[in-house]
Amino acid sequence: FLHGAGVVQDAEEAVKLYRQAADQGLREAQYELGHCYDEGRGCVKNEEEAARFYRQAAEQSLALAQYRLGECCMLGAGVVHDI
């Protein structure tokens, strides 16, 4: 739904589905949900929520989430500034 591949693009529906999967512990969904919050796609931009979902995925060894969470820490975006 987020990219409109085979369906009408609907970022809000994508966020809803990512949240359902993230709540079940799927690390890729946690990452994608964090990215949506980071950019404000399908939801209100929220750096704290973005960092929270990046952290959940990072703790499950998703490398891209670890990278994004590191950026959040470096910039103090949604987390206490920690360099």
N, CA, C and O atoms as a printed pandas DataFrame, in Angstrom:
     atom_number atom_name residue_name chain_id  residue_number  x_coord  y_coord  z_coord
0              1         N          PHE        A               1    0.802   -1.199    0.000
1              2        CA          PHE        A               1    0.000    0.000    0.000
2              3         C          PHE        A               1    0.850    1.271    0.000
3              4         O          PHE        A               1    0.460    2.275   -0.595
4              5         N          LEU        A               2    1.983    1.235    0.648
5              6        CA          LEU        A               2    2.798    2.439    0.749
6              7         C          LEU        A               2    3.309    2.890   -0.614
7              8         O          LEU        A               2    3.330    4.085   -0.913
8              9         N          HIS        A               3    3.723    1.927   -1.440
9             10        CA          HIS        A               3    4.296    2.266   -2.745
10            11         C          HIS        A               3    3.303    2.087   -3.887
11            12         O          HIS        A               3    3.617    2.425   -5.028
12            13         N          GLY        A               4    2.112    1.563   -3.604
13            14        CA          GLY        A               4    1.088    1.404   -4.627
14            15         C          GLY        A               4    1.393    0.292   -5.610
15            16         O          GLY        A               4    0.970    0.367   -6.764
16            17         N          ALA        A               5    2.115   -0.740   -5.191
17            18        CA          ALA        A               5    2.459   -1.861   -6.075
18            19         C          ALA        A               5    1.287   -2.832   -6.142
19            20         O          ALA        A               5    1.087   -3.635   -5.231
20            21         N          GLY        A               6    0.508   -2.757   -7.228
21            22        CA          GLY        A               6   -0.618   -3.660   -7.430
22            23         C          GLY        A               6   -1.885   -3.242   -6.696
23            24         O          GLY        A               6   -2.915   -3.905   -6.815
24            25         N          VAL        A               7   -1.822   -2.162   -5.945
25            26        CA          VAL        A               7   -2.982   -1.636   -5.218
26            27         C          VAL        A               7   -2.938   -0.112   -5.292
27            28         O          VAL        A               7   -1.916    0.472   -5.653
28            29         N          VAL        A               8   -4.031    0.508   -4.955
29            30        CA          VAL        A               8   -4.048    1.963   -4.886
30            31         C          VAL        A               8   -3.159    2.381   -3.714
31            32         O          VAL        A               8   -3.274    1.839   -2.615
32            33         N          GLN        A               9   -2.283    3.337   -3.953
33            34        CA          GLN        A               9   -1.366    3.792   -2.904
34            35         C          GLN        A               9   -2.157    4.393   -1.750
35            36         O          GLN        A               9   -3.006    5.260   -1.957
36            37         N          ASP        A              10   -1.881    3.934   -0.545
37            38        CA          ASP        A              10   -2.580    4.402    0.647
38            39         C          ASP        A              10   -1.623    4.296    1.837
39            40         O          ASP        A              10   -1.528    3.253    2.484
40            41         N          ALA        A              11   -0.922    5.388    2.110
41            42        CA          ALA        A              11    0.101    5.383    3.161
42            43         C          ALA        A              11   -0.506    5.127    4.534
43            44         O          ALA        A              11    0.122    4.474    5.368
44            45         N          GLU        A              12   -1.708    5.623    4.788
45            46        CA          GLU        A              12   -2.341    5.396    6.087
46            47         C          GLU        A              12   -2.656    3.912    6.290
47            48         O          GLU        A              12   -2.479    3.390    7.391
48            49         N          GLU        A              13   -3.113    3.237    5.253
49            50        CA          GLU        A              13   -3.371    1.800    5.332
50            51         C          GLU        A              13   -2.065    1.038    5.525
51            52         O          GLU        A              13   -2.019    0.055    6.263
52            53         N          ALA        A              14   -1.016    1.487    4.867
53            54        CA          ALA        A              14    0.293    0.852    5.023
54            55         C          ALA        A              14    0.752    0.944    6.471
55            56         O          ALA        A              14    1.236   -0.041    7.028
56            57         N          VAL        A              15    0.607    2.111    7.086
57            58        CA          VAL        A              15    1.006    2.291    8.486
58            59         C          VAL        A              15    0.206    1.352    9.380
59            60         O          VAL        A              15    0.756    0.736   10.293
60            61         N          LYS        A              16   -1.086    1.246    9.115
61            62        CA          LYS        A              16   -1.946    0.348    9.902
62            63         C          LYS        A              16   -1.444   -1.094    9.810
63            64         O          LYS        A              16   -1.352   -1.786   10.824
64            65         N          LEU        A              17   -1.122   -1.543    8.608
65            66        CA          LEU        A              17   -0.660   -2.916    8.417
66            67         C          LEU        A              17    0.736   -3.125    8.992
67            68         O          LEU        A              17    1.013   -4.165    9.589
68            69         N          TYR        A              18    1.612   -2.145    8.815
69            70        CA          TYR        A              18    2.951   -2.237    9.420
70            71         C          TYR        A              18    2.831   -2.362   10.937
71            72         O          TYR        A              18    3.550   -3.147   11.554
72            73         N          ARG        A              19    1.921   -1.586   11.540
73            74        CA          ARG        A              19    1.758   -1.628   12.991
74            75         C          ARG        A              19    1.293   -3.014   13.439
75            76         O          ARG        A              19    1.782   -3.539   14.439
76            77         N          GLN        A              20    0.362   -3.601   12.713
77            78        CA          GLN        A              20   -0.112   -4.939   13.073
78            79         C          GLN        A              20    1.037   -5.943   13.056
79            80         O          GLN        A              20    1.183   -6.755   13.970
80            81         N          ALA        A              21    1.844   -5.873   12.009
81            82        CA          ALA        A              21    2.982   -6.793   11.900
82            83         C          ALA        A              21    4.063   -6.466   12.930
83            84         O          ALA        A              21    4.669   -7.369   13.506
84            85         N          ALA        A              22    4.303   -5.175   13.159
85            86        CA          ALA        A              22    5.318   -4.756   14.140
86            87         C          ALA        A              22    4.929   -5.215   15.535
87            88         O          ALA        A              22    5.781   -5.644   16.313
88            89         N          ASP        A              23    3.643   -5.127   15.852
89            90        CA          ASP        A              23    3.170   -5.560   17.165
90            91         C          ASP        A              23    3.365   -7.064   17.374
91            92         O          ASP        A              23    3.384   -7.543   18.508
92            93         N          GLN        A              24    3.507   -7.797   16.277
93            94        CA          GLN        A              24    3.763   -9.230   16.362
94            95         C          GLN        A              24    5.259   -9.545   16.340
95            96         O          GLN        A              24    5.664  -10.708   16.363
96            97         N          GLY        A              25    6.074   -8.482   16.294
97            98        CA          GLY        A              25    7.523   -8.658   16.400
98            99         C          GLY        A              25    8.269   -8.768   15.081
99           100         O          GLY        A              25    9.455   -9.095   15.085
100          101         N          LEU        A              26    7.616   -8.507   13.951
101          102        CA          LEU        A              26    8.304   -8.593   12.664
102          103         C          LEU        A              26    9.240   -7.404   12.511
103          104         O          LEU        A              26    8.792   -6.261   12.424
104          105         N          ARG        A              27   10.527   -7.671   12.479
105          106        CA          ARG        A              27   11.523   -6.595   12.491
106          107         C          ARG        A              27   11.446   -5.708   11.255
107          108         O          ARG        A              27   11.663   -4.502   11.365
108          109         N          GLU        A              28   11.147   -6.256   10.095
109          110        CA          GLU        A              28   11.042   -5.438    8.884
110          111         C          GLU        A              28    9.880   -4.453    8.996
111          112         O          GLU        A              28    9.984   -3.312    8.546
112          113         N          ALA        A              29    8.782   -4.891    9.591
113          114        CA          ALA        A              29    7.635   -4.001    9.790
114          115         C          ALA        A              29    7.970   -2.921   10.814
115          116         O          ALA        A              29    7.553   -1.772   10.665
116          117         N          GLN        A              30    8.714   -3.282   11.845
117          118        CA          GLN        A              30    9.133   -2.295   12.836
118          119         C          GLN        A              30    9.990   -1.228   12.176
119          120         O          GLN        A              30    9.834   -0.037   12.446
120          121         N          TYR        A              31   10.900   -1.663   11.307
121          122        CA          TYR        A              31   11.746   -0.710   10.590
122          123         C          TYR        A              31   10.901    0.203    9.693
123          124         O          TYR        A              31   11.050    1.424    9.720
124          125         N          GLU        A              32   10.008   -0.408    8.896
125          126        CA          GLU        A              32    9.191    0.386    7.965
126          127         C          GLU        A              32    8.290    1.361    8.714
127          128         O          GLU        A              32    8.091    2.491    8.267
128          129         N          LEU        A              33    7.748    0.936    9.841
129          130        CA          LEU        A              33    6.911    1.819   10.645
130          131         C          LEU        A              33    7.744    2.979   11.192
131          132         O          LEU        A              33    7.294    4.125   11.198
132          133         N          GLY        A              34    8.948    2.677   11.647
133          134        CA          GLY        A              34    9.844    3.739   12.086
134          135         C          GLY        A              34   10.130    4.728   10.972
135          136         O          GLY        A              34   10.166    5.939   11.191
136          137         N          HIS        A              35   10.333    4.199    9.774
137          138        CA          HIS        A              35   10.610    5.062    8.619
138          139         C          HIS        A              35    9.400    5.950    8.297
139          140         O          HIS        A              35    9.563    7.121    7.955
140          141         N          CYS        A              36    8.197    5.395    8.407
141          142        CA          CYS        A              36    6.996    6.203    8.176
142          143         C          CYS        A              36    6.913    7.337    9.187
143          144         O          CYS        A              36    6.625    8.476    8.820
144          145         N          TYR        A              37    7.163    7.034   10.460
145          146        CA          TYR        A              37    7.151    8.089   11.484
146          147         C          TYR        A              37    8.271    9.090   11.248
147          148         O          TYR        A              37    8.100   10.282   11.502
148          149         N          ASP        A              38    9.401    8.622   10.771
149          150        CA          ASP        A              38   10.538    9.499   10.499
150          151         C          ASP        A              38   10.193   10.521    9.424
151          152         O          ASP        A              38   10.599   11.679    9.517
152          153         N          GLU        A              39    9.449   10.103    8.406
153          154        CA          GLU        A              39    9.129   10.981    7.283
154          155         C          GLU        A              39    7.720   11.572    7.340
155          156         O          GLU        A              39    7.388   12.457    6.551
156          157         N          GLY        A              40    6.895   11.091    8.266
157          158        CA          GLY        A              40    5.517   11.568    8.314
158          159         C          GLY        A              40    4.681   11.048    7.162
159          160         O          GLY        A              40    3.799   11.750    6.668
160          161         N          ARG        A              41    4.950    9.822    6.730
161          162        CA          ARG        A              41    4.184    9.212    5.626
162          163         C          ARG        A              41    3.097    8.326    6.197
163          164         O          ARG        A              41    3.387    7.293    6.800
164          165         N          GLY        A              42    1.848    8.723    6.011
165          166        CA          GLY        A              42    0.719    7.945    6.491
166          167         C          GLY        A              42    0.431    8.156    7.963
167          168         O          GLY        A              42   -0.456    7.514    8.524
168          169         N          CYS        A              43    1.177    9.053    8.591
169          170        CA          CYS        A              43    1.024    9.352   10.008
170          171         C          CYS        A              43    1.669   10.709   10.267
171          172         O          CYS        A              43    2.337   11.275    9.402
172          173         N          VAL        A              44    1.455   11.208   11.458
173          174        CA          VAL        A              44    2.100   12.457   11.854
174          175         C          VAL        A              44    3.578   12.172   12.131
175          176         O          VAL        A              44    3.911   11.202   12.811
176          177         N          LYS        A              45    4.450   13.016   11.606
177          178        CA          LYS        A              45    5.893   12.850   11.849
178          179         C          LYS        A              45    6.143   12.867   13.354
179          180         O          LYS        A              45    5.664   13.747   14.069
180          181         N          ASN        A              46    6.918   11.860   13.825
181          182        CA          ASN        A              46    7.178   11.746   15.251
182          183         C          ASN        A              46    8.535   11.074   15.433
183          184         O          ASN        A              46    8.654    9.859   15.276
184          185         N          GLU        A              47    9.547   11.852   15.759
185          186        CA          GLU        A              47   10.909   11.324   15.878
186          187         C          GLU        A              47   11.048   10.314   17.008
187          188         O          GLU        A              47   11.813    9.356   16.895
188          189         N          GLU        A              48   10.314   10.521   18.095
189          190        CA          GLU        A              48   10.393    9.579   19.220
190          191         C          GLU        A              48    9.849    8.206   18.814
191          192         O          GLU        A              48   10.451    7.177   19.122
192          193         N          GLU        A              49    8.705    8.200   18.119
193          194        CA          GLU        A              49    8.139    6.932   17.661
194          195         C          GLU        A              49    9.047    6.280   16.619
195          196         O          GLU        A              49    9.216    5.061   16.614
196          197         N          ALA        A              50    9.623    7.085   15.750
197          198        CA          ALA        A              50   10.546    6.551   14.744
198          199         C          ALA        A              50   11.703    5.839   15.433
199          200         O          ALA        A              50   12.030    4.702   15.091
200          201         N          ALA        A              51   12.320    6.504   16.396
201          202        CA          ALA        A              51   13.456    5.916   17.105
202          203         C          ALA        A              51   13.036    4.661   17.872
203          204         O          ALA        A              51   13.797    3.696   17.943
204          205         N          ARG        A              52   11.839    4.671   18.443
205          206        CA          ARG        A              52   11.357    3.509   19.193
206          207         C          ARG        A              52   11.235    2.287   18.293
207          208         O          ARG        A              52   11.648    1.189   18.668
208          209         N          PHE        A              53   10.666    2.477   17.104
209          210        CA          PHE        A              53   10.503    1.340   16.196
210          211         C          PHE        A              53   11.826    0.933   15.557
211          212         O          PHE        A              53   12.060   -0.254   15.329
212          213         N          TYR        A              54   12.692    1.898   15.266
213          214        CA          TYR        A              54   14.032    1.539   14.796
214          215         C          TYR        A              54   14.749    0.700   15.850
215          216         O          TYR        A              54   15.416   -0.280   15.517
216          217         N          ARG        A              55   14.613    1.082   17.116
217          218        CA          ARG        A              55   15.273    0.350   18.198
218          219         C          ARG        A              55   14.742   -1.086   18.291
219          220         O          ARG        A              55   15.514   -2.028   18.470
220          221         N          GLN        A              56   13.429   -1.243   18.170
221          222        CA          GLN        A              56   12.858   -2.588   18.225
222          223         C          GLN        A              56   13.445   -3.470   17.131
223          224         O          GLN        A              56   13.817   -4.615   17.387
224          225         N          ALA        A              57   13.528   -2.944   15.914
225          226        CA          ALA        A              57   14.082   -3.713   14.799
226          227         C          ALA        A              57   15.589   -3.920   14.968
227          228         O          ALA        A              57   16.110   -4.992   14.660
228          229         N          ALA        A              58   16.281   -2.895   15.456
229          230        CA          ALA        A              58   17.733   -3.000   15.662
230          231         C          ALA        A              58   18.067   -4.072   16.688
231          232         O          ALA        A              58   19.060   -4.786   16.546
232          233         N          GLU        A              59   17.242   -4.184   17.715
233          234        CA          GLU        A              59   17.477   -5.196   18.749
234          235         C          GLU        A              59   17.283   -6.619   18.215
235          236         O          GLU        A              59   17.688   -7.593   18.850
236          237         N          GLN        A              60   16.659   -6.720   17.042
237          238        CA          GLN        A              60   16.498   -8.014   16.383
238          239         C          GLN        A              60   17.509   -8.173   15.239
239          240         O          GLN        A              60   17.324   -8.992   14.339
240          241         N          SER        A              61   18.564   -7.385   15.293
241          242        CA          SER        A              61   19.711   -7.472   14.374
242          243         C          SER        A              61   19.404   -7.084   12.932
243          244         O          SER        A              61   20.029   -7.609   12.010
244          245         N          LEU        A              62   18.456   -6.178   12.720
245          246        CA          LEU        A              62   18.218   -5.661   11.375
246          247         C          LEU        A              62   19.214   -4.527   11.138
247          248         O          LEU        A              62   19.115   -3.462   11.748
248          249         N          ALA        A              63   20.166   -4.765   10.254
249          250        CA          ALA        A              63   21.286   -3.837   10.069
250          251         C          ALA        A              63   20.840   -2.432    9.685
251          252         O          ALA        A              63   21.376   -1.456   10.210
252          253         N          LEU        A              64   19.878   -2.308    8.787
253          254        CA          LEU        A              64   19.447   -0.974    8.372
254          255         C          LEU        A              64   18.806   -0.222    9.539
255          256         O          LEU        A              64   18.966    0.993    9.650
256          257         N          ALA        A              65   18.093   -0.922   10.397
257          258        CA          ALA        A              65   17.509   -0.293   11.584
258          259         C          ALA        A              65   18.606    0.148   12.548
259          260         O          ALA        A              65   18.502    1.205   13.170
260          261         N          GLN        A              66   19.650   -0.659   12.671
261          262        CA          GLN        A              66   20.773   -0.285   13.522
262          263         C          GLN        A              66   21.420    0.995   13.000
263          264         O          GLN        A              66   21.785    1.876   13.779
264          265         N          TYR        A              67   21.557    1.090   11.698
265          266        CA          TYR        A              67   22.122    2.287   11.070
266          267         C          TYR        A              67   21.237    3.509   11.339
267          268         O          TYR        A              67   21.726    4.561   11.751
268          269         N          ARG        A              68   19.924    3.355   11.100
269          270        CA          ARG        A              68   19.001    4.484   11.308
270          271         C          ARG        A              68   18.969    4.912   12.768
271          272         O          ARG        A              68   18.941    6.105   13.070
272          273         N          LEU        A              69   18.974    3.938   13.672
273          274        CA          LEU        A              69   18.983    4.273   15.094
274          275         C          LEU        A              69   20.282    5.006   15.445
275          276         O          LEU        A              69   20.267    5.935   16.251
276          277         N          GLY        A              70   21.388    4.601   14.855
277          278        CA          GLY        A              70   22.653    5.307   15.062
278          279         C          GLY        A              70   22.570    6.747   14.602
279          280         O          GLY        A              70   23.090    7.647   15.261
280          281         N          GLU        A              71   21.908    6.967   13.458
281          282        CA          GLU        A              71   21.706    8.338   12.986
282          283         C          GLU        A              71   20.871    9.135   13.982
283          284         O          GLU        A              71   21.180   10.288   14.283
284          285         N          CYS        A              72   19.807    8.509   14.492
285          286        CA          CYS        A              72   18.973    9.185   15.496
286          287         C          CYS        A              72   19.809    9.593   16.698
287          288         O          CYS        A              72   19.674   10.708   17.200
288          289         N          CYS        A              73   20.674    8.694   17.163
289          290        CA          CYS        A              73   21.527    8.987   18.319
290          291         C          CYS        A              73   22.524   10.099   18.007
291          292         O          CYS        A              73   22.773   10.969   18.842
292          293         N          MET        A              74   23.085   10.067   16.822
293          294        CA          MET        A              74   24.060   11.079   16.426
294          295         C          MET        A              74   23.425   12.468   16.366
295          296         O          MET        A              74   24.033   13.456   16.777
296          297         N          LEU        A              75   22.198   12.532   15.852
297          298        CA          LEU        A              75   21.524   13.809   15.659
298          299         C          LEU        A              75   20.633   14.217   16.830
299          300         O          LEU        A              75   20.148   15.347   16.892
300          301         N          GLY        A              76   20.426   13.277   17.759
301          302        CA          GLY        A              76   19.513   13.566   18.857
302          303         C          GLY        A              76   18.064   13.622   18.400
303          304         O          GLY        A              76   17.250   14.338   18.983
304          305         N          ALA        A              77   17.742   12.861   17.351
305          306        CA          ALA        A              77   16.397   12.857   16.776
306          307         C          ALA        A              77   15.565   11.754   17.441
307          308         O          ALA        A              77   15.697   10.576   17.111
308          309         N          GLY        A              78   14.718   12.155   18.372
309          310        CA          GLY        A              78   13.840   11.216   19.038
310          311         C          GLY        A              78   14.481   10.476   20.188
311          312         O          GLY        A              78   13.834    9.658   20.842
312          313         N          VAL        A              79   15.744   10.753   20.442
313          314        CA          VAL        A              79   16.488   10.124   21.536
314          315         C          VAL        A              79   17.341   11.199   22.195
315          316         O          VAL        A              79   17.496   12.296   21.658
316          317         N          VAL        A              80   17.883   10.885   23.339
317          318        CA          VAL        A              80   18.835   11.778   23.973
318          319         C          VAL        A              80   20.082   11.799   23.096
319          320         O          VAL        A              80   20.596   10.744   22.725
320          321         N          HIS        A              81   20.567   12.979   22.765
321          322        CA          HIS        A              81   21.761   13.130   21.930
322          323         C          HIS        A              81   22.934   12.371   22.566
323          324         O          HIS        A              81   23.341   12.667   23.689
324          325         N          ASP        A              82   23.466   11.392   21.833
325          326        CA          ASP        A              82   24.500   10.521   22.400
326          327         C          ASP        A              82   25.552   10.229   21.348
327          328         O          ASP        A              82   25.373    9.340   20.516
328          329         N          ILE        A              83   26.656   10.977   21.379
329          330        CA          ILE        A              83   27.740   10.706   20.431
330          331         C          ILE        A              83   29.011   10.337   21.168
331          332         O          ILE        A              83   30.036   10.074   20.539
